[in-house]
Amino acid sequence: MAISPELLEVLACPACKTPVEPVGESWLLCGACGRKYPVKDDIPIMLIEEGDKYRDTPVEELPDPGSL
Ligand SMILES: [Zn+2]
């Protein structure tokens, strides 16, 4: 995991304030609203508009954030 456990602990979905969980090494999932946030260069992009883009994308079909 590229994101430190300490950072992960304080990360929450900006839309619904639910703590996010890692999906692989490059995505963070909000289990409450289904938004998914990409991690680019070890930086989580915690923006509602980013999470919205992949809300309906199954986690197994999420692209590599480095290619976005
Ligand atoms: Zn959420």
N, CA, C, O and the ligand as a Tripos MOL2 file, in Angstrom:
@<TRIPOS>MOLECULE
protein
  273   271    69     0     0
PROTEIN
NO_CHARGES

@<TRIPOS>ATOM
      1 N           0.8430   -1.2030    0.0000 N.3       1 MET1
      2 CA          0.0000    0.0000    0.0000 C.3       1 MET1
      3 C           0.8670    1.2370    0.0000 C.2       1 MET1
      4 O           1.7550    1.3970    0.8380 O.2       1 MET1
      5 N           0.6000    2.0960   -0.9380 N.am      2 ALA2
      6 CA          1.4090    3.3070   -1.0700 C.3       2 ALA2
      7 C           1.0270    4.3530   -0.0240 C.2       2 ALA2
      8 O           1.8210    5.2330    0.3080 O.2       2 ALA2
      9 N          -0.1810    4.2470    0.4810 N.am      3 ILE3
     10 CA         -0.6370    5.2310    1.4570 C.3       3 ILE3
     11 C          -0.3500    4.7190    2.8640 C.2       3 ILE3
     12 O          -0.6300    3.5620    3.1770 O.2       3 ILE3
     13 N           0.2010    5.5710    3.6990 N.am      4 SER4
     14 CA          0.5320    5.1330    5.0550 C.3       4 SER4
     15 C          -0.7330    4.8880    5.8640 C.2       4 SER4
     16 O          -1.7470    5.5520    5.6490 O.2       4 SER4
     17 N          -0.6790    3.9490    6.7820 N.am      5 PRO5
     18 CA         -1.8450    3.6700    7.6310 C.3       5 PRO5
     19 C          -2.2880    4.9120    8.4050 C.2       5 PRO5
     20 O          -3.4780    5.1090    8.6540 O.2       5 PRO5
     21 N          -1.3340    5.7320    8.7740 N.am      6 GLU6
     22 CA         -1.6850    6.9570    9.5180 C.3       6 GLU6
     23 C          -2.5330    7.8880    8.6620 C.2       6 GLU6
     24 O          -3.5090    8.4730    9.1320 O.2       6 GLU6
     25 N          -2.1370    8.0150    7.3880 N.am      7 LEU7
     26 CA         -2.9030    8.8830    6.4930 C.3       7 LEU7
     27 C          -4.2700    8.2750    6.2240 C.2       7 LEU7
     28 O          -5.2820    8.9760    6.2210 O.2       7 LEU7
     29 N          -4.2920    6.9870    6.0010 N.am      8 LEU8
     30 CA         -5.5450    6.3100    5.7010 C.3       8 LEU8
     31 C          -6.5640    6.4980    6.8200 C.2       8 LEU8
     32 O          -7.7640    6.6130    6.5730 O.2       8 LEU8
     33 N          -6.0750    6.5260    8.0300 N.am      9 GLU9
     34 CA         -6.9650    6.6690    9.1790 C.3       9 GLU9
     35 C          -7.7440    7.9810    9.1790 C.2       9 GLU9
     36 O          -8.8700    8.0440    9.6710 O.2       9 GLU9
     37 N          -7.1390    9.0210    8.6260 N.am     10 VAL10
     38 CA         -7.8000   10.3260    8.6650 C.3      10 VAL10
     39 C          -8.5190   10.6550    7.3620 C.2      10 VAL10
     40 O          -9.1720   11.6930    7.2550 O.2      10 VAL10
     41 N          -8.4000    9.7700    6.3700 N.am     11 LEU11
     42 CA         -9.0680   10.0300    5.1020 C.3      11 LEU11
     43 C         -10.5280    9.6140    5.1680 C.2      11 LEU11
     44 O         -10.8570    8.5130    5.6100 O.2      11 LEU11
     45 N         -11.3910   10.5070    4.7230 N.am     12 ALA12
     46 CA        -12.8140   10.1950    4.6770 C.3      12 ALA12
     47 C         -13.3910   10.7150    3.3760 C.2      12 ALA12
     48 O         -12.8850   11.6690    2.7860 O.2      12 ALA12
     49 N         -14.4520   10.0740    2.9450 N.am     13 CYS13
     50 CA        -15.1470   10.4970    1.7360 C.3      13 CYS13
     51 C         -15.6360   11.9380    1.9200 C.2      13 CYS13
     52 O         -16.3280   12.2320    2.8940 O.2      13 CYS13
     53 N         -15.2830   12.8390    0.9950 N.am     14 PRO14
     54 CA        -15.7040   14.2320    1.1350 C.3      14 PRO14
     55 C         -17.2090   14.4170    0.9520 C.2      14 PRO14
     56 O         -17.7690   15.4400    1.3450 O.2      14 PRO14
     57 N         -17.8540   13.4210    0.3540 N.am     15 ALA15
     58 CA        -19.2900   13.5450    0.1050 C.3      15 ALA15
     59 C         -20.1150   13.1270    1.3180 C.2      15 ALA15
     60 O         -21.0980   13.7850    1.6580 O.2      15 ALA15
     61 N         -19.7170   12.0350    1.9690 N.am     16 CYS16
     62 CA        -20.5570   11.5370    3.0560 C.3      16 CYS16
     63 C         -19.7880   11.3230    4.3580 C.2      16 CYS16
     64 O         -20.3470   10.8500    5.3470 O.2      16 CYS16
     65 N         -18.4920   11.6760    4.3490 N.am     17 LYS17
     66 CA        -17.6620   11.6400    5.5680 C.3      17 LYS17
     67 C         -17.4030   10.2480    6.1170 C.2      17 LYS17
     68 O         -16.9750   10.0950    7.2610 O.2      17 LYS17
     69 N         -17.6610    9.2400    5.3060 N.am     18 THR18
     70 CA        -17.3720    7.8680    5.7280 C.3      18 THR18
     71 C         -15.8930    7.5600    5.4810 C.2      18 THR18
     72 O         -15.3560    7.9150    4.4320 O.2      18 THR18
     73 N         -15.2350    6.9070    6.4310 N.am     19 PRO19
     74 CA        -13.8380    6.5140    6.2010 C.3      19 PRO19
     75 C         -13.7310    5.6330    4.9540 C.2      19 PRO19
     76 O         -14.5550    4.7440    4.7410 O.2      19 PRO19
     77 N         -12.7180    5.8860    4.1430 N.am     20 VAL20
     78 CA        -12.5420    5.1040    2.9200 C.3      20 VAL20
     79 C         -11.6310    3.9080    3.1790 C.2      20 VAL20
     80 O         -10.8660    3.8820    4.1440 O.2      20 VAL20
     81 N         -11.7330    2.9290    2.2990 N.am     21 GLU21
     82 CA        -10.8970    1.7450    2.4160 C.3      21 GLU21
     83 C         -10.1080    1.5570    1.1280 C.2      21 GLU21
     84 O         -10.6080    1.8560    0.0440 O.2      21 GLU21
     85 N          -8.8840    1.0660    1.2370 N.am     22 PRO22
     86 CA         -8.0720    0.9010    0.0330 C.3      22 PRO22
     87 C          -8.5650   -0.2310   -0.8640 C.2      22 PRO22
     88 O          -9.0140   -1.2720   -0.3830 O.2      22 PRO22
     89 N          -8.4750   -0.0100   -2.1640 N.am     23 VAL23
     90 CA         -8.7330   -1.0460   -3.1580 C.3      23 VAL23
     91 C          -7.4450   -1.1800   -3.9500 C.2      23 VAL23
     92 O          -7.1040   -0.2940   -4.7340 O.2      23 VAL23
     93 N          -6.7330   -2.2660   -3.7560 N.am     24 GLY24
     94 CA         -5.4310   -2.3840   -4.3810 C.3      24 GLY24
     95 C          -4.5250   -1.2900   -3.8440 C.2      24 GLY24
     96 O          -4.6080   -0.9160   -2.6740 O.2      24 GLY24
     97 N          -3.6600   -0.7820   -4.7110 N.am     25 GLU25
     98 CA         -2.7120    0.2360   -4.2540 C.3      25 GLU25
     99 C          -3.0270    1.6140   -4.7820 C.2      25 GLU25
    100 O          -2.3600    2.5820   -4.4190 O.2      25 GLU25
    101 N          -4.0370    1.7240   -5.6390 N.am     26 SER26
    102 CA         -4.2160    3.0110   -6.2830 C.3      26 SER26
    103 C          -5.6460    3.5470   -6.2810 C.2      26 SER26
    104 O          -5.9680    4.4750   -7.0220 O.2      26 SER26
    105 N          -6.5030    2.9540   -5.4410 N.am     27 TRP27
    106 CA         -7.8630    3.4760   -5.3230 C.3      27 TRP27
    107 C          -8.3170    3.4060   -3.8760 C.2      27 TRP27
    108 O          -7.8890    2.5520   -3.1000 O.2      27 TRP27
    109 N          -9.1970    4.3340   -3.5460 N.am     28 LEU28
    110 CA         -9.8260    4.3240   -2.2280 C.3      28 LEU28
    111 C         -11.3280    4.2570   -2.4420 C.2      28 LEU28
    112 O         -11.8900    5.0160   -3.2320 O.2      28 LEU28
    113 N         -11.9640    3.3500   -1.7370 N.am     29 LEU29
    114 CA        -13.3970    3.1410   -1.9120 C.3      29 LEU29
    115 C         -14.1720    3.6290   -0.6980 C.2      29 LEU29
    116 O         -13.8040    3.3610    0.4450 O.2      29 LEU29
    117 N         -15.2570    4.3540   -0.9720 N.am     30 CYS30
    118 CA        -16.2000    4.6820    0.0860 C.3      30 CYS30
    119 C         -17.3100    3.6510    0.0170 C.2      30 CYS30
    120 O         -18.0940    3.6380   -0.9320 O.2      30 CYS30
    121 N         -17.3790    2.7970    1.0090 N.am     31 GLY31
    122 CA        -18.3740    1.7340    1.0020 C.3      31 GLY31
    123 C         -19.7890    2.2390    1.1840 C.2      31 GLY31
    124 O         -20.7440    1.5350    0.8560 O.2      31 GLY31
    125 N         -19.9390    3.4510    1.7020 N.am     32 ALA32
    126 CA        -21.2670    3.9910    1.9770 C.3      32 ALA32
    127 C         -21.9480    4.5250    0.7230 C.2      32 ALA32
    128 O         -23.1180    4.2300    0.4780 O.2      32 ALA32
    129 N         -21.2230    5.3120   -0.0720 N.am     33 CYS33
    130 CA        -21.8550    5.9260   -1.2460 C.3      33 CYS33
    131 C         -21.3290    5.3560   -2.5590 C.2      33 CYS33
    132 O         -21.8600    5.6720   -3.6240 O.2      33 CYS33
    133 N         -20.2950    4.5230   -2.4990 N.am     34 GLY34
    134 CA        -19.8080    3.8750   -3.7060 C.3      34 GLY34
    135 C         -18.8390    4.7010   -4.5270 C.2      34 GLY34
    136 O         -18.3800    4.2500   -5.5760 O.2      34 GLY34
    137 N         -18.5180    5.9110   -4.0670 N.am     35 ARG35
    138 CA        -17.5440    6.7160   -4.8140 C.3      35 ARG35
    139 C         -16.1500    6.1010   -4.6470 C.2      35 ARG35
    140 O         -15.8320    5.4980   -3.6220 O.2      35 ARG35
    141 N         -15.3370    6.2740   -5.6850 N.am     36 LYS36
    142 CA        -13.9810    5.7300   -5.6560 C.3      36 LYS36
    143 C         -12.9980    6.8370   -6.0060 C.2      36 LYS36
    144 O         -13.1650    7.5560   -6.9910 O.2      36 LYS36
    145 N         -11.9840    6.9530   -5.1840 N.am     37 TYR37
    146 CA        -11.0180    8.0450   -5.3420 C.3      37 TYR37
    147 C          -9.6640    7.5100   -5.7740 C.2      37 TYR37
    148 O          -9.1180    6.6060   -5.1410 O.2      37 TYR37
    149 N          -9.1170    8.0700   -6.8610 N.am     38 PRO38
    150 CA         -7.8150    7.5930   -7.3420 C.3      38 PRO38
    151 C          -6.6690    8.0990   -6.4700 C.2      38 PRO38
    152 O          -6.7570    9.1600   -5.8540 O.2      38 PRO38
    153 N          -5.6090    7.3260   -6.4350 N.am     39 VAL39
    154 CA         -4.3850    7.7290   -5.7520 C.3      39 VAL39
    155 C          -3.3240    7.9180   -6.8310 C.2      39 VAL39
    156 O          -2.8750    6.9560   -7.4560 O.2      39 VAL39
    157 N          -2.9290    9.1760   -7.0390 N.am     40 LYS40
    158 CA         -1.9350    9.4630   -8.0620 C.3      40 LYS40
    159 C          -0.6290    9.8770   -7.4070 C.2      40 LYS40
    160 O          -0.5980   10.7990   -6.5920 O.2      40 LYS40
    161 N           0.4450    9.1940   -7.7640 N.am     41 ASP41
    162 CA          1.7610    9.5060   -7.1930 C.3      41 ASP41
    163 C           1.6960    9.5140   -5.6670 C.2      41 ASP41
    164 O           2.2690   10.3870   -5.0150 O.2      41 ASP41
    165 N           0.9970    8.5410   -5.1130 N.am     42 ASP42
    166 CA          0.8490    8.3840   -3.6600 C.3      42 ASP42
    167 C           0.0050    9.4790   -3.0120 C.2      42 ASP42
    168 O          -0.0530    9.5710   -1.7860 O.2      42 ASP42
    169 N          -0.6480   10.3070   -3.8220 N.am     43 ILE43
    170 CA         -1.5050   11.3620   -3.2800 C.3      43 ILE43
    171 C          -2.9680   10.9990   -3.5380 C.2      43 ILE43
    172 O          -3.3820   10.9100   -4.6940 O.2      43 ILE43
    173 N          -3.7480   10.7900   -2.4930 N.am     44 PRO44
    174 CA         -5.1740   10.5000   -2.7030 C.3      44 PRO44
    175 C          -5.9020   11.7470   -3.2090 C.2      44 PRO44
    176 O          -5.7770   12.8260   -2.6310 O.2      44 PRO44
    177 N          -6.6560   11.5860   -4.2840 N.am     45 ILE45
    178 CA         -7.4100   12.7050   -4.8480 C.3      45 ILE45
    179 C          -8.8130   12.6630   -4.2470 C.2      45 ILE45
    180 O          -9.7230   12.0450   -4.7990 O.2      45 ILE45
    181 N          -8.9680   13.3280   -3.1120 N.am     46 MET46
    182 CA        -10.2370   13.2510   -2.3880 C.3      46 MET46
    183 C         -11.1710   14.3880   -2.8180 C.2      46 MET46
    184 O         -11.4470   15.3100   -2.0500 O.2      46 MET46
    185 N         -11.6440   14.3000   -4.0510 N.am     47 LEU47
    186 CA        -12.5670   15.3000   -4.5810 C.3      47 LEU47
    187 C         -13.8620   14.5960   -4.9730 C.2      47 LEU47
    188 O         -13.8440   13.5330   -5.5940 O.2      47 LEU47
    189 N         -14.9870   15.2090   -4.5970 N.am     48 ILE48
    190 CA        -16.2740   14.5890   -4.9050 C.3      48 ILE48
    191 C         -16.4210   14.3460   -6.3990 C.2      48 ILE48
    192 O         -16.9130   13.2980   -6.8180 O.2      48 ILE48
    193 N         -15.9900   15.3220   -7.2100 N.am     49 GLU49
    194 CA        -16.1410   15.1580   -8.6550 C.3      49 GLU49
    195 C         -15.3130   13.9780   -9.1800 C.2      49 GLU49
    196 O         -15.7190   13.3130  -10.1330 O.2      49 GLU49
    197 N         -14.1630   13.7190   -8.5660 N.am     50 GLU50
    198 CA        -13.3570   12.5630   -8.9650 C.3      50 GLU50
    199 C         -14.0600   11.2710   -8.5440 C.2      50 GLU50
    200 O         -14.1330   10.3120   -9.3120 O.2      50 GLU50
    201 N         -14.5680   11.2630   -7.3300 N.am     51 GLY51
    202 CA        -15.2580   10.0760   -6.8420 C.3      51 GLY51
    203 C         -16.4890    9.7520   -7.6640 C.2      51 GLY51
    204 O         -16.8190    8.5850   -7.8790 O.2      51 GLY51
    205 N         -17.1680   10.7970   -8.1220 N.am     52 ASP52
    206 CA        -18.3790   10.6150   -8.9280 C.3      52 ASP52
    207 C         -18.1060    9.8740  -10.2270 C.2      52 ASP52
    208 O         -18.9280    9.0810  -10.6880 O.2      52 ASP52
    209 N         -16.9340   10.1410  -10.8180 N.am     53 LYS53
    210 CA        -16.6240    9.5860  -12.1370 C.3      53 LYS53
    211 C         -16.6530    8.0620  -12.1410 C.2      53 LYS53
    212 O         -17.0270    7.4420  -13.1370 O.2      53 LYS53
    213 N         -16.2600    7.4680  -11.0280 N.am     54 TYR54
    214 CA        -16.1220    6.0080  -10.9950 C.3      54 TYR54
    215 C         -17.1070    5.3570  -10.0400 C.2      54 TYR54
    216 O         -16.9340    4.2140   -9.6160 O.2      54 TYR54
    217 N         -18.1450    6.1170   -9.7130 N.am     55 ARG55
    218 CA        -19.1330    5.6070   -8.7660 C.3      55 ARG55
    219 C         -19.7680    4.3100   -9.2460 C.2      55 ARG55
    220 O         -20.0140    3.4030   -8.4510 O.2      55 ARG55
    221 N         -20.0330    4.2210  -10.5480 N.am     56 ASP56
    222 CA        -20.7080    3.0410  -11.0900 C.3      56 ASP56
    223 C         -19.7440    2.0290  -11.7010 C.2      56 ASP56
    224 O         -20.1730    1.0540  -12.3180 O.2      56 ASP56
    225 N         -18.4630    2.2560  -11.5340 N.am     57 THR57
    226 CA        -17.4700    1.3280  -12.0810 C.3      57 THR57
    227 C         -17.1340    0.2600  -11.0440 C.2      57 THR57
    228 O         -16.7360    0.5860   -9.9260 O.2      57 THR57
    229 N         -17.2910   -1.0170  -11.4100 N.am     58 PRO58
    230 CA        -16.9150   -2.0810  -10.4670 C.3      58 PRO58
    231 C         -15.4310   -1.9700  -10.1200 C.2      58 PRO58
    232 O         -14.6150   -1.5970  -10.9630 O.2      58 PRO58
    233 N         -15.0900   -2.2980   -8.8730 N.am     59 VAL59
    234 CA        -13.7010   -2.1200   -8.4450 C.3      59 VAL59
    235 C         -12.7240   -2.8910   -9.3250 C.2      59 VAL59
    236 O         -11.5870   -2.4590   -9.5130 O.2      59 VAL59
    237 N         -13.1570   -4.0270   -9.8630 N.am     60 GLU60
    238 CA        -12.2330   -4.8030  -10.6840 C.3      60 GLU60
    239 C         -11.9970   -4.1780  -12.0450 C.2      60 GLU60
    240 O         -11.0980   -4.5940  -12.7750 O.2      60 GLU60
    241 N         -12.8080   -3.1690  -12.3930 N.am     61 GLU61
    242 CA        -12.6480   -2.5190  -13.6930 C.3      61 GLU61
    243 C         -12.0510   -1.1270  -13.5870 C.2      61 GLU61
    244 O         -11.9900   -0.4020  -14.5800 O.2      61 GLU61
    245 N         -11.6140   -0.7480  -12.4040 N.am     62 LEU62
    246 CA        -11.0250    0.5700  -12.2400 C.3      62 LEU62
    247 C          -9.6990    0.6570  -12.9960 C.2      62 LEU62
    248 O          -8.8890   -0.2680  -12.9410 O.2      62 LEU62
    249 N          -9.4790    1.7670  -13.7020 N.am     63 PRO63
    250 CA         -8.2410    1.9100  -14.4660 C.3      63 PRO63
    251 C          -7.0560    2.2470  -13.5650 C.2      63 PRO63
    252 O          -7.2270    2.5660  -12.3890 O.2      63 PRO63
    253 N          -5.8760    2.1730  -14.1230 N.am     64 ASP64
    254 CA         -4.6790    2.5910  -13.4130 C.3      64 ASP64
    255 C          -4.6860    4.1260  -13.3570 C.2      64 ASP64
    256 O          -4.6490    4.7750  -14.4020 O.2      64 ASP64
    257 N          -4.7330    4.7130  -12.1540 N.am     65 PRO65
    258 CA         -4.7900    6.1780  -12.0550 C.3      65 PRO65
    259 C          -3.6550    6.8730  -12.8020 C.2      65 PRO65
    260 O          -3.8050    8.0050  -13.2600 O.2      65 PRO65
    261 N          -2.5280    6.1900  -12.9200 N.am     66 GLY66
    262 CA         -1.4020    6.7930  -13.6250 C.3      66 GLY66
    263 C          -1.6850    7.0170  -15.0880 C.2      66 GLY66
    264 O          -0.9910    7.7920  -15.7470 O.2      66 GLY66
    265 N          -2.7200    6.3320  -15.6140 N.am     67 SER67
    266 CA         -3.0340    6.4500  -17.0390 C.3      67 SER67
    267 C          -4.1850    7.4080  -17.2880 C.2      67 SER67
    268 O          -4.5820    7.6040  -18.4370 O.2      67 SER67
    269 N          -4.7220    8.0020  -16.2510 N.am     68 LEU68
    270 CA         -5.8710    8.9020  -16.4210 C.3      68 LEU68
    271 C          -5.4340   10.2590  -16.9480 C.2      68 LEU68
    272 O          -6.2680   11.1410  -17.1510 O.2      68 LEU68
    273 ZN        -19.0130    8.4170    0.4820 Zn       69 ZN69
@<TRIPOS>BOND
     1     1     2 1
     2     2     3 1
     3     3     4 2
     4     3     5 am
     5     5     6 1
     6     6     7 1
     7     7     8 2
     8     7     9 am
     9     9    10 1
    10    10    11 1
    11    11    12 2
    12    11    13 am
    13    13    14 1
    14    14    15 1
    15    15    16 2
    16    15    17 am
    17    17    18 1
    18    18    19 1
    19    19    20 2
    20    19    21 am
    21    21    22 1
    22    22    23 1
    23    23    24 2
    24    23    25 am
    25    25    26 1
    26    26    27 1
    27    27    28 2
    28    27    29 am
    29    29    30 1
    30    30    31 1
    31    31    32 2
    32    31    33 am
    33    33    34 1
    34    34    35 1
    35    35    36 2
    36    35    37 am
    37    37    38 1
    38    38    39 1
    39    39    40 2
    40    39    41 am
    41    41    42 1
    42    42    43 1
    43    43    44 2
    44    43    45 am
    45    45    46 1
    46    46    47 1
    47    47    48 2
    48    47    49 am
    49    49    50 1
    50    50    51 1
    51    51    52 2
    52    51    53 am
    53    53    54 1
    54    54    55 1
    55    55    56 2
    56    55    57 am
    57    57    58 1
    58    58    59 1
    59    59    60 2
    60    59    61 am
    61    61    62 1
    62    62    63 1
    63    63    64 2
    64    63    65 am
    65    65    66 1
    66    66    67 1
    67    67    68 2
    68    67    69 am
    69    69    70 1
    70    70    71 1
    71    71    72 2
    72    71    73 am
    73    73    74 1
    74    74    75 1
    75    75    76 2
    76    75    77 am
    77    77    78 1
    78    78    79 1
    79    79    80 2
    80    79    81 am
    81    81    82 1
    82    82    83 1
    83    83    84 2
    84    83    85 am
    85    85    86 1
    86    86    87 1
    87    87    88 2
    88    87    89 am
    89    89    90 1
    90    90    91 1
    91    91    92 2
    92    91    93 am
    93    93    94 1
    94    94    95 1
    95    95    96 2
    96    95    97 am
    97    97    98 1
    98    98    99 1
    99    99   100 2
   100    99   101 am
   101   101   102 1
   102   102   103 1
   103   103   104 2
   104   103   105 am
   105   105   106 1
   106   106   107 1
   107   107   108 2
   108   107   109 am
   109   109   110 1
   110   110   111 1
   111   111   112 2
   112   111   113 am
   113   113   114 1
   114   114   115 1
   115   115   116 2
   116   115   117 am
   117   117   118 1
   118   118   119 1
   119   119   120 2
   120   119   121 am
   121   121   122 1
   122   122   123 1
   123   123   124 2
   124   123   125 am
   125   125   126 1
   126   126   127 1
   127   127   128 2
   128   127   129 am
   129   129   130 1
   130   130   131 1
   131   131   132 2
   132   131   133 am
   133   133   134 1
   134   134   135 1
   135   135   136 2
   136   135   137 am
   137   137   138 1
   138   138   139 1
   139   139   140 2
   140   139   141 am
   141   141   142 1
   142   142   143 1
   143   143   144 2
   144   143   145 am
   145   145   146 1
   146   146   147 1
   147   147   148 2
   148   147   149 am
   149   149   150 1
   150   150   151 1
   151   151   152 2
   152   151   153 am
   153   153   154 1
   154   154   155 1
   155   155   156 2
   156   155   157 am
   157   157   158 1
   158   158   159 1
   159   159   160 2
   160   159   161 am
   161   161   162 1
   162   162   163 1
   163   163   164 2
   164   163   165 am
   165   165   166 1
   166   166   167 1
   167   167   168 2
   168   167   169 am
   169   169   170 1
   170   170   171 1
   171   171   172 2
   172   171   173 am
   173   173   174 1
   174   174   175 1
   175   175   176 2
   176   175   177 am
   177   177   178 1
   178   178   179 1
   179   179   180 2
   180   179   181 am
   181   181   182 1
   182   182   183 1
   183   183   184 2
   184   183   185 am
   185   185   186 1
   186   186   187 1
   187   187   188 2
   188   187   189 am
   189   189   190 1
   190   190   191 1
   191   191   192 2
   192   191   193 am
   193   193   194 1
   194   194   195 1
   195   195   196 2
   196   195   197 am
   197   197   198 1
   198   198   199 1
   199   199   200 2
   200   199   201 am
   201   201   202 1
   202   202   203 1
   203   203   204 2
   204   203   205 am
   205   205   206 1
   206   206   207 1
   207   207   208 2
   208   207   209 am
   209   209   210 1
   210   210   211 1
   211   211   212 2
   212   211   213 am
   213   213   214 1
   214   214   215 1
   215   215   216 2
   216   215   217 am
   217   217   218 1
   218   218   219 1
   219   219   220 2
   220   219   221 am
   221   221   222 1
   222   222   223 1
   223   223   224 2
   224   223   225 am
   225   225   226 1
   226   226   227 1
   227   227   228 2
   228   227   229 am
   229   229   230 1
   230   230   231 1
   231   231   232 2
   232   231   233 am
   233   233   234 1
   234   234   235 1
   235   235   236 2
   236   235   237 am
   237   237   238 1
   238   238   239 1
   239   239   240 2
   240   239   241 am
   241   241   242 1
   242   242   243 1
   243   243   244 2
   244   243   245 am
   245   245   246 1
   246   246   247 1
   247   247   248 2
   248   247   249 am
   249   249   250 1
   250   250   251 1
   251   251   252 2
   252   251   253 am
   253   253   254 1
   254   254   255 1
   255   255   256 2
   256   255   257 am
   257   257   258 1
   258   258   259 1
   259   259   260 2
   260   259   261 am
   261   261   262 1
   262   262   263 1
   263   263   264 2
   264   263   265 am
   265   265   266 1
   266   266   267 1
   267   267   268 2
   268   267   269 am
   269   269   270 1
   270   270   271 1
   271   271   272 2
@<TRIPOS>SUBSTRUCTURE
     1 MET1         2 RESIDUE 1 A MET
     2 ALA2         6 RESIDUE 1 A ALA
     3 ILE3        10 RESIDUE 1 A ILE
     4 SER4        14 RESIDUE 1 A SER
     5 PRO5        18 RESIDUE 1 A PRO
     6 GLU6        22 RESIDUE 1 A GLU
     7 LEU7        26 RESIDUE 1 A LEU
     8 LEU8        30 RESIDUE 1 A LEU
     9 GLU9        34 RESIDUE 1 A GLU
    10 VAL10       38 RESIDUE 1 A VAL
    11 LEU11       42 RESIDUE 1 A LEU
    12 ALA12       46 RESIDUE 1 A ALA
    13 CYS13       50 RESIDUE 1 A CYS
    14 PRO14       54 RESIDUE 1 A PRO
    15 ALA15       58 RESIDUE 1 A ALA
    16 CYS16       62 RESIDUE 1 A CYS
    17 LYS17       66 RESIDUE 1 A LYS
    18 THR18       70 RESIDUE 1 A THR
    19 PRO19       74 RESIDUE 1 A PRO
    20 VAL20       78 RESIDUE 1 A VAL
    21 GLU21       82 RESIDUE 1 A GLU
    22 PRO22       86 RESIDUE 1 A PRO
    23 VAL23       90 RESIDUE 1 A VAL
    24 GLY24       94 RESIDUE 1 A GLY
    25 GLU25       98 RESIDUE 1 A GLU
    26 SER26      102 RESIDUE 1 A SER
    27 TRP27      106 RESIDUE 1 A TRP
    28 LEU28      110 RESIDUE 1 A LEU
    29 LEU29      114 RESIDUE 1 A LEU
    30 CYS30      118 RESIDUE 1 A CYS
    31 GLY31      122 RESIDUE 1 A GLY
    32 ALA32      126 RESIDUE 1 A ALA
    33 CYS33      130 RESIDUE 1 A CYS
    34 GLY34      134 RESIDUE 1 A GLY
    35 ARG35      138 RESIDUE 1 A ARG
    36 LYS36      142 RESIDUE 1 A LYS
    37 TYR37      146 RESIDUE 1 A TYR
    38 PRO38      150 RESIDUE 1 A PRO
    39 VAL39      154 RESIDUE 1 A VAL
    40 LYS40      158 RESIDUE 1 A LYS
    41 ASP41      162 RESIDUE 1 A ASP
    42 ASP42      166 RESIDUE 1 A ASP
    43 ILE43      170 RESIDUE 1 A ILE
    44 PRO44      174 RESIDUE 1 A PRO
    45 ILE45      178 RESIDUE 1 A ILE
    46 MET46      182 RESIDUE 1 A MET
    47 LEU47      186 RESIDUE 1 A LEU
    48 ILE48      190 RESIDUE 1 A ILE
    49 GLU49      194 RESIDUE 1 A GLU
    50 GLU50      198 RESIDUE 1 A GLU
    51 GLY51      202 RESIDUE 1 A GLY
    52 ASP52      206 RESIDUE 1 A ASP
    53 LYS53      210 RESIDUE 1 A LYS
    54 TYR54      214 RESIDUE 1 A TYR
    55 ARG55      218 RESIDUE 1 A ARG
    56 ASP56      222 RESIDUE 1 A ASP
    57 THR57      226 RESIDUE 1 A THR
    58 PRO58      230 RESIDUE 1 A PRO
    59 VAL59      234 RESIDUE 1 A VAL
    60 GLU60      238 RESIDUE 1 A GLU
    61 GLU61      242 RESIDUE 1 A GLU
    62 LEU62      246 RESIDUE 1 A LEU
    63 PRO63      250 RESIDUE 1 A PRO
    64 ASP64      254 RESIDUE 1 A ASP
    65 PRO65      258 RESIDUE 1 A PRO
    66 GLY66      262 RESIDUE 1 A GLY
    67 SER67      266 RESIDUE 1 A SER
    68 LEU68      270 RESIDUE 1 A LEU
    69 ZN69       273 GROUP 0 **** ****
